[in-house]
Amino acid sequence: MAKKVVASLQKGGGKEHTKVIKMYKSEKTGSYAFKEEIVHNDKVKEWFDKN
């Protein structure tokens, strides 16, 4: 059954999205943290410019 679920994700709009992760340094603590989000492929560059 797992194969059917994976196959159905490949047929849908899942290929049009990308998981983006950006590391940033917190100004308060000085430690590093991560922002992650699932973004449409056309908006990846805009997301990195914005964040």
Gaussian input, Z-matrix of N, CA and C with variables (Angstrom, degrees):
# hf/3-21g

backbone

0 1
 N
 C     1     B1
 C     2     B2     1     A1
 N     3     B3     2     A2     1     D1
 C     4     B4     3     A3     2     D2
 C     5     B5     4     A4     3     D3
 N     6     B6     5     A5     4     D4
 C     7     B7     6     A6     5     D5
 C     8     B8     7     A7     6     D6
 N     9     B9     8     A8     7     D7
 C    10    B10     9     A9     8     D8
 C    11    B11    10    A10     9     D9
 N    12    B12    11    A11    10    D10
 C    13    B13    12    A12    11    D11
 C    14    B14    13    A13    12    D12
 N    15    B15    14    A14    13    D13
 C    16    B16    15    A15    14    D14
 C    17    B17    16    A16    15    D15
 N    18    B18    17    A17    16    D16
 C    19    B19    18    A18    17    D17
 C    20    B20    19    A19    18    D18
 N    21    B21    20    A20    19    D19
 C    22    B22    21    A21    20    D20
 C    23    B23    22    A22    21    D21
 N    24    B24    23    A23    22    D22
 C    25    B25    24    A24    23    D23
 C    26    B26    25    A25    24    D24
 N    27    B27    26    A26    25    D25
 C    28    B28    27    A27    26    D26
 C    29    B29    28    A28    27    D27
 N    30    B30    29    A29    28    D28
 C    31    B31    30    A30    29    D29
 C    32    B32    31    A31    30    D30
 N    33    B33    32    A32    31    D31
 C    34    B34    33    A33    32    D32
 C    35    B35    34    A34    33    D33
 N    36    B36    35    A35    34    D34
 C    37    B37    36    A36    35    D35
 C    38    B38    37    A37    36    D36
 N    39    B39    38    A38    37    D37
 C    40    B40    39    A39    38    D38
 C    41    B41    40    A40    39    D39
 N    42    B42    41    A41    40    D40
 C    43    B43    42    A42    41    D41
 C    44    B44    43    A43    42    D42
 N    45    B45    44    A44    43    D43
 C    46    B46    45    A45    44    D44
 C    47    B47    46    A46    45    D45
 N    48    B48    47    A47    46    D46
 C    49    B49    48    A48    47    D47
 C    50    B50    49    A49    48    D48
 N    51    B51    50    A50    49    D49
 C    52    B52    51    A51    50    D50
 C    53    B53    52    A52    51    D51
 N    54    B54    53    A53    52    D52
 C    55    B55    54    A54    53    D53
 C    56    B56    55    A55    54    D54
 N    57    B57    56    A56    55    D55
 C    58    B58    57    A57    56    D56
 C    59    B59    58    A58    57    D57
 N    60    B60    59    A59    58    D58
 C    61    B61    60    A60    59    D59
 C    62    B62    61    A61    60    D60
 N    63    B63    62    A62    61    D61
 C    64    B64    63    A63    62    D62
 C    65    B65    64    A64    63    D63
 N    66    B66    65    A65    64    D64
 C    67    B67    66    A66    65    D65
 C    68    B68    67    A67    66    D66
 N    69    B69    68    A68    67    D67
 C    70    B70    69    A69    68    D68
 C    71    B71    70    A70    69    D69
 N    72    B72    71    A71    70    D70
 C    73    B73    72    A72    71    D71
 C    74    B74    73    A73    72    D72
 N    75    B75    74    A74    73    D73
 C    76    B76    75    A75    74    D74
 C    77    B77    76    A76    75    D75
 N    78    B78    77    A77    76    D76
 C    79    B79    78    A78    77    D77
 C    80    B80    79    A79    78    D78
 N    81    B81    80    A80    79    D79
 C    82    B82    81    A81    80    D80
 C    83    B83    82    A82    81    D81
 N    84    B84    83    A83    82    D82
 C    85    B85    84    A84    83    D83
 C    86    B86    85    A85    84    D84
 N    87    B87    86    A86    85    D85
 C    88    B88    87    A87    86    D86
 C    89    B89    88    A88    87    D87
 N    90    B90    89    A89    88    D88
 C    91    B91    90    A90    89    D89
 C    92    B92    91    A91    90    D90
 N    93    B93    92    A92    91    D91
 C    94    B94    93    A93    92    D92
 C    95    B95    94    A94    93    D93
 N    96    B96    95    A95    94    D94
 C    97    B97    96    A96    95    D95
 C    98    B98    97    A97    96    D96
 N    99    B99    98    A98    97    D97
 C   100   B100    99    A99    98    D98
 C   101   B101   100   A100    99    D99
 N   102   B102   101   A101   100   D100
 C   103   B103   102   A102   101   D101
 C   104   B104   103   A103   102   D102
 N   105   B105   104   A104   103   D103
 C   106   B106   105   A105   104   D104
 C   107   B107   106   A106   105   D105
 N   108   B108   107   A107   106   D106
 C   109   B109   108   A108   107   D107
 C   110   B110   109   A109   108   D108
 N   111   B111   110   A110   109   D109
 C   112   B112   111   A111   110   D110
 C   113   B113   112   A112   111   D111
 N   114   B114   113   A113   112   D112
 C   115   B115   114   A114   113   D113
 C   116   B116   115   A115   114   D114
 N   117   B117   116   A116   115   D115
 C   118   B118   117   A117   116   D116
 C   119   B119   118   A118   117   D117
 N   120   B120   119   A119   118   D118
 C   121   B121   120   A120   119   D119
 C   122   B122   121   A121   120   D120
 N   123   B123   122   A122   121   D121
 C   124   B124   123   A123   122   D122
 C   125   B125   124   A124   123   D123
 N   126   B126   125   A125   124   D124
 C   127   B127   126   A126   125   D125
 C   128   B128   127   A127   126   D126
 N   129   B129   128   A128   127   D127
 C   130   B130   129   A129   128   D128
 C   131   B131   130   A130   129   D129
 N   132   B132   131   A131   130   D130
 C   133   B133   132   A132   131   D131
 C   134   B134   133   A133   132   D132
 N   135   B135   134   A134   133   D133
 C   136   B136   135   A135   134   D134
 C   137   B137   136   A136   135   D135
 N   138   B138   137   A137   136   D136
 C   139   B139   138   A138   137   D137
 C   140   B140   139   A139   138   D138
 N   141   B141   140   A140   139   D139
 C   142   B142   141   A141   140   D140
 C   143   B143   142   A142   141   D141
 N   144   B144   143   A143   142   D142
 C   145   B145   144   A144   143   D143
 C   146   B146   145   A145   144   D144
 N   147   B147   146   A146   145   D145
 C   148   B148   147   A147   146   D146
 C   149   B149   148   A148   147   D147
 N   150   B150   149   A149   148   D148
 C   151   B151   150   A150   149   D149
 C   152   B152   151   A151   150   D150

   B1=1.4506
   B2=1.5286
   B3=1.2963
   B4=1.4614
   B5=1.5218
   B6=1.3164
   B7=1.4571
   B8=1.5198
   B9=1.3234
   B10=1.4604
   B11=1.5232
   B12=1.3107
   B13=1.4582
   B14=1.5196
   B15=1.3089
   B16=1.4587
   B17=1.5198
   B18=1.3164
   B19=1.4638
   B20=1.5206
   B21=1.3176
   B22=1.4678
   B23=1.5227
   B24=1.3353
   B25=1.4610
   B26=1.5183
   B27=1.3191
   B28=1.4534
   B29=1.5189
   B30=1.3194
   B31=1.4658
   B32=1.5239
   B33=1.3155
   B34=1.4579
   B35=1.5173
   B36=1.3088
   B37=1.4544
   B38=1.5169
   B39=1.3249
   B40=1.4587
   B41=1.5114
   B42=1.3270
   B43=1.4670
   B44=1.5217
   B45=1.3094
   B46=1.4596
   B47=1.5265
   B48=1.3334
   B49=1.4562
   B50=1.5209
   B51=1.3274
   B52=1.4523
   B53=1.5233
   B54=1.3338
   B55=1.4585
   B56=1.5215
   B57=1.3272
   B58=1.4580
   B59=1.5247
   B60=1.3262
   B61=1.4615
   B62=1.5232
   B63=1.3181
   B64=1.4603
   B65=1.5247
   B66=1.3195
   B67=1.4524
   B68=1.5215
   B69=1.3278
   B70=1.4563
   B71=1.5254
   B72=1.3145
   B73=1.4628
   B74=1.5223
   B75=1.3140
   B76=1.4558
   B77=1.5230
   B78=1.3148
   B79=1.4678
   B80=1.5273
   B81=1.3282
   B82=1.4633
   B83=1.5239
   B84=1.3326
   B85=1.4596
   B86=1.5221
   B87=1.3057
   B88=1.4491
   B89=1.5173
   B90=1.3271
   B91=1.4677
   B92=1.5258
   B93=1.3120
   B94=1.4552
   B95=1.5218
   B96=1.3099
   B97=1.4527
   B98=1.5244
   B99=1.2991
   B100=1.4531
   B101=1.5198
   B102=1.3285
   B103=1.4633
   B104=1.5139
   B105=1.3196
   B106=1.4542
   B107=1.5178
   B108=1.3124
   B109=1.4525
   B110=1.5271
   B111=1.3167
   B112=1.4628
   B113=1.5199
   B114=1.3407
   B115=1.4578
   B116=1.5310
   B117=1.3190
   B118=1.4617
   B119=1.5265
   B120=1.3139
   B121=1.4706
   B122=1.5274
   B123=1.3161
   B124=1.4599
   B125=1.5265
   B126=1.3164
   B127=1.4629
   B128=1.5235
   B129=1.3324
   B130=1.4639
   B131=1.5242
   B132=1.3187
   B133=1.4709
   B134=1.5258
   B135=1.3103
   B136=1.4674
   B137=1.5349
   B138=1.3341
   B139=1.4610
   B140=1.5225
   B141=1.3457
   B142=1.4604
   B143=1.5250
   B144=1.3273
   B145=1.4559
   B146=1.5261
   B147=1.3206
   B148=1.4630
   B149=1.5282
   B150=1.3199
   B151=1.4727
   B152=1.4976
   A1=110.97
   A2=117.90
   A3=119.96
   A4=111.19
   A5=116.83
   A6=119.52
   A7=111.17
   A8=117.42
   A9=120.38
   A10=110.99
   A11=117.28
   A12=120.95
   A13=110.22
   A14=117.78
   A15=121.49
   A16=110.34
   A17=117.24
   A18=120.74
   A19=110.87
   A20=117.48
   A21=119.38
   A22=111.03
   A23=117.53
   A24=119.33
   A25=111.29
   A26=118.21
   A27=121.72
   A28=111.89
   A29=117.80
   A30=121.01
   A31=111.77
   A32=117.38
   A33=121.47
   A34=112.35
   A35=115.38
   A36=121.15
   A37=113.54
   A38=118.44
   A39=121.41
   A40=113.85
   A41=117.47
   A42=120.66
   A43=111.72
   A44=116.59
   A45=120.68
   A46=112.30
   A47=117.75
   A48=121.37
   A49=110.64
   A50=114.99
   A51=121.97
   A52=108.61
   A53=116.24
   A54=120.23
   A55=107.32
   A56=116.40
   A57=121.44
   A58=109.10
   A59=115.30
   A60=121.78
   A61=107.71
   A62=116.20
   A63=120.63
   A64=108.90
   A65=116.00
   A66=121.49
   A67=108.51
   A68=115.65
   A69=119.75
   A70=109.28
   A71=115.83
   A72=121.32
   A73=109.08
   A74=115.84
   A75=121.31
   A76=110.06
   A77=116.68
   A78=120.02
   A79=111.35
   A80=117.70
   A81=121.09
   A82=112.35
   A83=116.13
   A84=119.70
   A85=113.07
   A86=117.80
   A87=120.79
   A88=113.80
   A89=116.52
   A90=119.49
   A91=110.13
   A92=114.98
   A93=120.39
   A94=110.55
   A95=116.37
   A96=122.76
   A97=108.18
   A98=116.14
   A99=121.42
   A100=110.71
   A101=115.07
   A102=122.02
   A103=105.94
   A104=116.60
   A105=118.51
   A106=109.38
   A107=114.48
   A108=121.33
   A109=108.28
   A110=116.01
   A111=120.80
   A112=106.94
   A113=115.31
   A114=122.08
   A115=108.87
   A116=116.02
   A117=120.85
   A118=109.04
   A119=117.18
   A120=121.90
   A121=112.88
   A122=117.91
   A123=121.00
   A124=111.92
   A125=118.47
   A126=122.48
   A127=113.97
   A128=118.64
   A129=121.85
   A130=111.12
   A131=117.51
   A132=120.84
   A133=110.80
   A134=117.36
   A135=121.03
   A136=111.16
   A137=116.85
   A138=120.63
   A139=110.59
   A140=116.99
   A141=119.66
   A142=110.95
   A143=118.10
   A144=120.69
   A145=111.00
   A146=116.32
   A147=122.55
   A148=111.35
   A149=117.66
   A150=121.94
   A151=111.82
   D1=-31.85
   D2=-179.96
   D3=-62.82
   D4=-33.97
   D5=179.17
   D6=-63.57
   D7=-36.79
   D8=178.67
   D9=-65.15
   D10=-41.24
   D11=-179.56
   D12=-64.08
   D13=-46.20
   D14=179.21
   D15=-63.18
   D16=-42.34
   D17=179.51
   D18=-64.23
   D19=-37.21
   D20=-179.53
   D21=-69.83
   D22=-31.66
   D23=176.88
   D24=-67.85
   D25=-34.33
   D26=179.92
   D27=-69.96
   D28=-28.55
   D29=-179.78
   D30=-78.82
   D31=-28.45
   D32=-175.69
   D33=-79.65
   D34=-155.40
   D35=-177.83
   D36=-87.30
   D37=11.27
   D38=-177.67
   D39=-63.84
   D40=-28.75
   D41=-179.95
   D42=-71.40
   D43=-16.04
   D44=-177.30
   D45=-86.94
   D46=0.00
   D47=-176.84
   D48=-121.37
   D49=152.16
   D50=-179.01
   D51=-132.96
   D52=140.58
   D53=174.19
   D54=-87.92
   D55=120.46
   D56=-178.74
   D57=-109.95
   D58=139.70
   D59=-179.66
   D60=-131.52
   D61=130.36
   D62=179.05
   D63=-129.74
   D64=132.37
   D65=178.65
   D66=-93.71
   D67=137.75
   D68=177.06
   D69=-140.08
   D70=158.53
   D71=-179.07
   D72=-101.37
   D73=126.31
   D74=179.35
   D75=-70.46
   D76=133.19
   D77=-179.76
   D78=-74.81
   D79=-30.63
   D80=-178.55
   D81=-71.81
   D82=-51.20
   D83=-172.51
   D84=-101.97
   D85=-19.02
   D86=-177.73
   D87=81.28
   D88=-0.09
   D89=179.70
   D90=-89.15
   D91=163.87
   D92=-179.46
   D93=-92.92
   D94=144.85
   D95=177.63
   D96=-137.99
   D97=169.75
   D98=-176.53
   D99=-125.58
   D100=140.28
   D101=169.88
   D102=-109.99
   D103=130.71
   D104=176.48
   D105=-137.21
   D106=146.10
   D107=-175.11
   D108=-158.51
   D109=156.60
   D110=174.59
   D111=-102.28
   D112=122.04
   D113=-171.44
   D114=-127.55
   D115=149.94
   D116=175.04
   D117=-64.80
   D118=144.79
   D119=-176.10
   D120=-55.01
   D121=-33.20
   D122=-178.72
   D123=-72.15
   D124=-19.85
   D125=-173.52
   D126=-105.02
   D127=6.04
   D128=-175.66
   D129=-62.07
   D130=-49.55
   D131=-178.56
   D132=-62.10
   D133=-40.48
   D134=178.10
   D135=-63.30
   D136=-38.44
   D137=-179.47
   D138=-63.85
   D139=-43.17
   D140=179.88
   D141=-68.11
   D142=-35.31
   D143=178.40
   D144=-68.12
   D145=-37.14
   D146=-177.62
   D147=-72.46
   D148=-40.68
   D149=-173.57
   D150=-97.39

